[in-house]
Amino acid sequence: MVKVALYVHLEAKPGKEADVEKFLREGLSVVQQEPATSAWFALRLGPSTFAIFDAFPDEAGRQAHLSGKVAAALMARASELFSQPPEIKKIDVLAAKLPG
């Protein structure tokens, strides 16, 4: 069961939309190696607006993800890809339906 999540709002710099999309697609292979990441979604909300939503069983799982490779890569490339710093919101999951 997932209890906590992250919502990350991302605004691509003009002309960097394809680079952001590629970056997010490539992040999936890294996240698949994180045992405490129960769900991970890379989303496109509009022409230059993207988001990441991921869910975890507990705070330890969320912190492990925030200390992991995808988060490090996101912050390392933030000034190159995004018009503003990624907005990371910690949220509580009230109910969820997941496969398995």
DADADA-V222470 format. One record per backbone hydrogen bond with DSSP energy under -0.5 kcal/mol. NH is the residue of the N-H (numbers start at 1). CO is the residue of the C=O. If there is no record, write none. Layout:
nh,co
NH,CO
NH,CO
This chain:
nh,co
3,56
4,56
5,91
6,54
7,89
8,52
9,7
9,87
10,50
12,10
12,48
13,81
16,13
20,16
21,17
22,18
23,19
24,20
25,21
26,22
27,23
28,24
28,25
29,26
30,26
31,27
32,28
33,30
34,31
35,33
37,34
38,36
38,55
39,55
41,53
43,41
43,51
45,43
45,49
46,49
50,10
50,48
51,43
52,8
53,41
54,6
55,39
56,4
57,36
62,58
63,59
64,60
65,61
66,62
67,63
68,65
71,65
72,68
73,69
74,70
75,71
76,72
77,73
78,74
78,75
81,77
82,78
83,11
84,11
87,9
88,86
89,7
89,87
91,5
91,89
93,3
94,92
